[in-house]
Amino acid sequence: MSDDKKIIFSGMQPSGLITLGNYLGALNNWTKLQDEYNCLYCIVDMHAITVRQNPAQLRKASRDVLMQYIASGLDPEKNIIYYQSHVSAHAELSWVLNCYTYMGELSRMTQFKEKSQKHADNINSGLFTYPVLMASDILLYQTDLVPVGEDQRQHLEITRDIAMRFNGIYGDVFKVPEAYISKVGAKVMALQQPEKKMSKSDENKNNTIALMDEPSIIMSKFKKAVTDSDNEVRFSDDKPGVSNLLSIYSAVTGITIPEAEKEFANVGYGNFKTSVGEAVVARLEPLQKRVADLEKNKDYLDSIIKINGEKANHLANKTLRKVHKKIGFPPRV
């Protein structure tokens, strides 16, 4: 990693399902950062087990996310792309930081409240201390900047609070990270419920487009997308379904929304939705082909996992040694 570049850290859970919303809103922007910053992109499989997982499916999903990262344009030689579970320092630092985090802080976390309601039969302590592990993820690498959406701002704030509290006791151990505000990516809404964001956890699969959906499935979902009754292709707050489709079309083709409005000025909704679906299929086709190529090259993928894991471990352990020394743990020999 270059010493003169700032460090960016971000991660994604290995659901295996990266959506069009994830891609256009975040992942596509990440590819534009790799020359300007030192970037670490973590597949956060340790976070994933706060919910019960099928072991074989989790292993496959983690590898699928890795391939989709690379296929989306993240260069594993320019970025450190790695599995969270392959860097034990995440868990070690998390325990230390648990001892510097207050119960009241954690009990106020919105995500804990939401997930507790959703998984009422499995409200485990890992779910409660999830933000501390997230803080460890970020602080291990002396991260300068963290790309965050509105739903993650609370986690970044508690990370900053923990870092400043620790630094206040022991000196400048951790860099206190800032939010990275990227150029706004396309905000992709659910196809059937355009008033809410497209989400990979959505139980209605017609709401989401996955990067690896087959063309026929993509077309079917777009044809079922909600519009309205006036049959006018126009971007407006009172036309959320049509506006969402225009946003998607603009994002995948590169044309502006006003240009798209002109293109579909005298086109019915049926043809409009077909055109949007075809544009998405065309955008995802090379990405899907790249994933198929990666699947055939096990040795290449394994080498990326090994080399990037070693790089992440090296950086993480530098911080962990510093933390251990500050709090009084005996040195390792």
C-alpha positions as CSV (number, residue, x, y, z in Angstrom):
1,M,0.0,0.0,0.0
2,S,1.2,3.5,-0.9
3,D,2.1,5.6,2.2
4,D,0.9,8.8,0.5
5,K,-2.6,7.7,-0.1
6,K,-5.5,7.7,2.3
7,I,-7.0,4.4,3.4
8,I,-10.6,3.4,2.6
9,F,-12.3,0.5,4.2
10,S,-15.6,-1.1,3.3
11,G,-17.3,-4.5,3.6
12,M,-20.2,-6.4,2.4
13,Q,-22.0,-9.4,3.9
14,P,-21.7,-12.7,1.9
15,S,-25.3,-13.2,1.1
16,G,-24.0,-14.2,-2.3
17,L,-26.7,-11.9,-3.7
18,I,-25.3,-8.5,-4.8
19,T,-28.2,-6.5,-6.2
20,L,-28.3,-4.0,-9.0
21,G,-28.8,-1.5,-6.2
22,N,-25.6,-2.5,-4.5
23,Y,-23.8,-2.4,-7.8
24,L,-25.0,1.0,-9.1
25,G,-25.2,2.6,-5.7
26,A,-21.9,1.5,-4.2
27,L,-19.8,-1.2,-6.0
28,N,-19.5,0.7,-9.3
29,N,-18.3,3.8,-7.3
30,W,-15.7,1.7,-5.5
31,T,-14.0,0.8,-8.8
32,K,-13.3,4.6,-9.3
33,L,-11.4,4.8,-6.0
34,Q,-8.7,2.2,-6.5
35,D,-6.1,4.5,-8.1
36,E,-6.6,7.4,-5.8
37,Y,-6.8,5.5,-2.4
38,N,-5.5,2.5,-0.6
39,C,-8.7,0.4,-0.5
40,L,-9.6,-2.6,1.6
41,Y,-12.8,-4.5,0.7
42,C,-13.8,-7.1,3.3
43,I,-16.2,-9.9,2.8
44,V,-17.7,-9.8,6.3
45,D,-18.4,-13.5,7.0
46,M,-18.0,-13.1,10.7
47,H,-20.8,-10.5,10.8
48,A,-23.0,-12.9,8.8
49,I,-23.2,-15.5,11.6
50,T,-25.3,-13.3,13.9
51,V,-28.0,-15.1,11.8
52,R,-27.9,-18.9,11.5
53,Q,-26.1,-19.9,8.3
54,N,-25.9,-23.1,6.4
55,P,-22.1,-23.8,6.4
56,A,-21.7,-25.0,2.8
57,Q,-23.9,-22.1,1.6
58,L,-21.9,-19.5,3.6
59,R,-18.6,-20.8,2.1
60,K,-20.1,-20.7,-1.5
61,A,-21.7,-17.3,-0.9
62,S,-18.4,-15.8,0.3
63,R,-16.6,-17.0,-2.8
64,D,-19.5,-15.7,-5.0
65,V,-19.1,-12.2,-3.5
66,L,-15.4,-12.3,-4.1
67,M,-15.9,-13.2,-7.7
68,Q,-18.5,-10.5,-8.2
69,Y,-16.2,-7.9,-6.6
70,I,-13.5,-8.7,-9.1
71,A,-16.0,-9.0,-12.1
72,S,-17.4,-5.6,-11.2
73,G,-13.9,-4.1,-11.8
74,L,-12.2,-4.2,-8.4
75,D,-8.6,-5.1,-9.2
76,P,-7.2,-7.6,-6.5
77,E,-3.7,-6.3,-7.1
78,K,-4.7,-2.6,-6.5
79,N,-7.1,-3.4,-3.6
80,I,-7.0,-5.8,-0.7
81,I,-10.0,-8.0,-1.1
82,Y,-10.2,-10.6,1.7
83,Y,-12.3,-12.7,4.0
84,Q,-12.9,-11.2,7.5
85,S,-12.6,-14.7,9.1
86,H,-9.1,-15.1,7.6
87,V,-7.8,-12.2,9.8
88,S,-8.0,-13.2,13.4
89,A,-7.1,-9.7,14.5
90,H,-10.7,-8.7,13.8
91,A,-12.0,-10.9,16.6
92,E,-9.0,-10.1,18.9
93,L,-9.4,-6.4,18.7
94,S,-13.2,-6.7,19.0
95,W,-12.8,-8.3,22.4
96,V,-10.5,-5.5,23.6
97,L,-12.9,-2.8,22.3
98,N,-15.8,-4.5,23.9
99,C,-14.2,-3.5,27.2
100,Y,-14.2,0.1,26.1
101,T,-17.8,0.2,24.8
102,Y,-20.8,0.8,27.0
103,M,-24.0,-1.2,27.2
104,G,-26.1,1.9,26.8
105,E,-24.4,2.8,23.5
106,L,-25.0,-0.6,22.1
107,S,-28.6,-0.8,23.3
108,R,-29.4,2.4,21.3
109,M,-28.3,1.0,18.0
110,T,-31.1,1.0,15.5
111,Q,-29.9,-2.1,13.6
112,F,-30.0,-4.2,16.9
113,K,-33.6,-3.2,17.5
114,E,-34.6,-4.0,13.9
115,K,-32.8,-7.3,13.7
116,S,-34.0,-8.4,17.1
117,Q,-37.6,-8.0,15.9
118,K,-36.9,-9.8,12.7
119,H,-35.0,-12.7,14.4
120,A,-36.9,-12.8,17.7
121,D,-35.9,-16.5,18.2
122,N,-32.2,-15.7,18.0
123,I,-31.4,-12.5,19.8
124,N,-27.7,-13.4,20.5
125,S,-24.9,-11.4,22.1
126,G,-23.1,-11.2,18.8
127,L,-26.0,-9.3,17.4
128,F,-25.8,-6.9,20.3
129,T,-22.0,-6.4,20.0
130,Y,-22.0,-6.3,16.2
131,P,-21.1,-2.6,16.1
132,V,-17.9,-3.3,18.2
133,L,-16.8,-5.8,15.6
134,M,-17.6,-3.3,12.9
135,A,-15.5,-0.7,14.8
136,S,-12.6,-3.2,14.9
137,D,-12.9,-3.9,11.2
138,I,-12.4,-0.2,10.5
139,L,-9.9,0.7,13.2
140,L,-7.5,-2.2,12.6
141,Y,-6.4,-0.7,9.3
142,Q,-6.0,2.9,10.5
143,T,-8.8,3.8,8.1
144,D,-9.1,7.4,7.0
145,L,-12.4,7.1,5.2
146,V,-15.5,4.8,5.3
147,P,-18.1,4.9,2.5
148,V,-21.4,4.9,4.3
149,G,-25.1,5.2,3.5
150,E,-27.6,6.6,5.9
151,D,-28.2,3.2,7.4
152,Q,-24.6,2.9,8.5
153,R,-23.9,6.4,9.9
154,Q,-24.8,5.3,13.4
155,H,-22.2,2.5,13.2
156,L,-19.5,4.9,12.0
157,E,-20.4,7.3,14.9
158,I,-19.9,4.6,17.5
159,T,-16.7,3.6,15.9
160,R,-15.4,7.2,16.2
161,D,-16.6,7.4,19.8
162,I,-14.7,4.1,20.7
163,A,-11.6,5.3,18.9
164,M,-11.6,8.7,20.7
165,R,-12.3,7.1,24.1
166,F,-9.4,4.6,23.6
167,N,-7.1,7.4,22.3
168,G,-8.1,9.6,25.3
169,I,-6.7,6.9,27.7
170,Y,-3.7,5.6,25.8
171,G,-2.7,8.3,23.3
172,D,-3.0,8.3,19.5
173,V,-3.5,4.6,18.9
174,F,-6.3,4.7,16.3
175,K,-6.9,7.0,13.4
176,V,-10.4,8.4,13.9
177,P,-12.2,7.7,10.6
178,E,-14.4,10.1,8.6
179,A,-17.4,9.3,6.4
180,Y,-16.5,9.2,2.7
181,I,-19.2,11.0,0.8
182,S,-18.9,9.7,-2.7
183,K,-20.6,11.1,-5.8
184,V,-24.1,10.0,-5.5
185,G,-24.6,6.7,-7.2
186,A,-28.0,5.7,-8.6
187,K,-30.5,5.2,-5.8
188,V,-32.3,2.0,-6.9
189,M,-35.7,1.3,-5.4
190,A,-37.6,-1.9,-5.2
191,L,-39.4,-2.8,-8.5
192,Q,-42.7,-3.8,-6.8
193,Q,-42.5,-1.2,-4.0
194,P,-40.6,1.8,-5.4
195,E,-41.1,3.8,-2.2
196,K,-38.4,1.6,-0.5
197,K,-34.8,0.8,-1.5
198,M,-33.9,-2.4,-3.4
199,S,-32.6,-4.8,-0.7
200,K,-30.9,-8.2,-1.0
201,S,-32.9,-9.3,2.1
202,D,-36.2,-8.6,0.5
203,E,-38.5,-11.6,0.7
204,N,-40.3,-10.6,-2.5
205,K,-37.7,-11.6,-5.2
206,N,-39.5,-9.6,-7.8
207,N,-38.4,-6.5,-6.0
208,T,-34.7,-7.1,-6.6
209,I,-32.4,-7.7,-9.5
210,A,-29.4,-9.8,-8.6
211,L,-26.2,-9.3,-10.6
212,M,-26.2,-13.0,-11.5
213,D,-29.9,-13.2,-12.5
214,E,-30.3,-14.8,-15.9
215,P,-31.5,-12.4,-18.7
216,S,-34.9,-14.0,-18.9
217,I,-35.4,-13.5,-15.1
218,I,-34.3,-9.9,-15.4
219,M,-36.7,-9.2,-18.2
220,S,-39.5,-10.9,-16.4
221,K,-38.9,-8.8,-13.3
222,F,-38.8,-5.5,-15.2
223,K,-42.0,-6.4,-17.1
224,K,-43.7,-6.9,-13.7
225,A,-42.3,-3.6,-12.3
226,V,-44.9,-1.2,-10.8
227,T,-45.6,2.0,-12.7
228,D,-48.9,3.9,-12.6
229,S,-52.0,4.5,-14.7
230,D,-51.3,7.6,-16.8
231,N,-48.8,5.9,-19.2
232,E,-46.5,8.9,-19.3
233,V,-42.7,8.3,-18.9
234,R,-41.7,11.3,-16.7
235,F,-39.5,11.7,-13.7
236,S,-41.5,13.0,-10.8
237,D,-42.1,12.5,-7.1
238,D,-45.7,11.5,-7.7
239,K,-44.5,8.7,-10.1
240,P,-42.1,6.7,-8.0
241,G,-42.2,3.5,-10.1
242,V,-41.5,5.3,-13.4
243,S,-38.9,7.5,-11.8
244,N,-37.1,4.5,-10.5
245,L,-37.0,2.9,-13.9
246,L,-35.7,6.1,-15.5
247,S,-33.0,6.3,-12.8
248,I,-31.9,2.7,-13.5
249,Y,-31.9,3.3,-17.3
250,S,-29.9,6.4,-16.9
251,A,-27.4,4.7,-14.6
252,V,-26.8,1.7,-16.8
253,T,-26.7,3.5,-20.2
254,G,-24.9,6.7,-19.1
255,I,-27.5,9.0,-20.6
256,T,-29.2,11.7,-18.5
257,I,-32.7,11.4,-17.1
258,P,-34.0,14.3,-19.3
259,E,-32.5,12.5,-22.4
260,A,-34.2,9.3,-21.3
261,E,-37.5,11.2,-20.9
262,K,-37.3,12.4,-24.5
263,E,-36.4,8.9,-25.7
264,F,-39.5,7.5,-24.2
265,A,-41.8,10.5,-24.7
266,N,-44.3,8.6,-26.9
267,V,-43.6,5.1,-25.8
268,G,-46.1,3.0,-23.7
269,Y,-45.1,1.5,-20.4
270,G,-44.8,-2.0,-21.8
271,N,-42.1,-1.0,-24.3
272,F,-40.5,1.3,-21.8
273,K,-40.1,-1.5,-19.2
274,T,-38.7,-3.8,-21.9
275,S,-36.1,-1.3,-22.9
276,V,-35.0,-0.8,-19.3
277,G,-34.7,-4.5,-18.9
278,E,-32.7,-4.9,-22.1
279,A,-30.3,-2.1,-21.0
280,V,-29.7,-3.8,-17.6
281,V,-29.1,-7.2,-19.3
282,A,-26.6,-5.6,-21.7
283,R,-24.8,-3.9,-18.7
284,L,-24.6,-7.1,-16.7
285,E,-23.6,-9.5,-19.5
286,P,-19.8,-8.8,-19.4
287,L,-19.8,-9.0,-15.6
288,Q,-21.6,-12.3,-15.6
289,K,-19.2,-13.6,-18.3
290,R,-16.3,-12.6,-16.1
291,V,-17.7,-14.5,-13.1
292,A,-18.1,-17.6,-15.3
293,D,-14.5,-17.3,-16.3
294,L,-13.4,-16.9,-12.7
295,E,-15.4,-20.0,-11.6
296,K,-13.2,-22.0,-14.0
297,N,-10.0,-20.7,-12.5
298,K,-9.8,-22.1,-9.0
299,D,-6.0,-21.7,-8.7
300,Y,-6.2,-18.0,-9.5
301,L,-9.0,-17.3,-7.0
302,D,-7.2,-19.3,-4.3
303,S,-4.0,-17.3,-4.9
304,I,-6.0,-14.0,-4.6
305,I,-7.5,-15.2,-1.3
306,K,-4.1,-16.2,0.1
307,I,-2.1,-13.2,-1.0
308,N,-4.8,-10.6,0.0
309,G,-5.3,-12.4,3.3
310,E,-1.6,-12.1,4.0
311,K,-1.6,-8.4,3.2
312,A,-4.6,-7.8,5.4
313,N,-3.1,-9.8,8.3
314,H,0.2,-7.8,8.0
315,L,-1.6,-4.5,8.3
316,A,-4.0,-5.6,11.0
317,N,-1.3,-7.1,13.2
318,K,0.7,-3.9,13.2
319,T,-2.3,-2.2,14.9
320,L,-3.0,-5.1,17.2
321,R,0.5,-5.2,18.5
322,K,0.3,-1.5,19.3
323,V,-3.0,-2.0,21.1
324,H,-1.6,-5.0,23.1
325,K,1.4,-3.0,24.2
326,K,-0.7,0.0,25.3
327,I,-3.1,-2.0,27.4
328,G,-0.4,-4.1,29.0
329,F,-0.5,-7.5,27.4
330,P,2.8,-9.3,27.4
331,P,4.7,-9.2,24.1
332,R,4.5,-12.2,21.9
333,V,7.9,-14.0,21.3
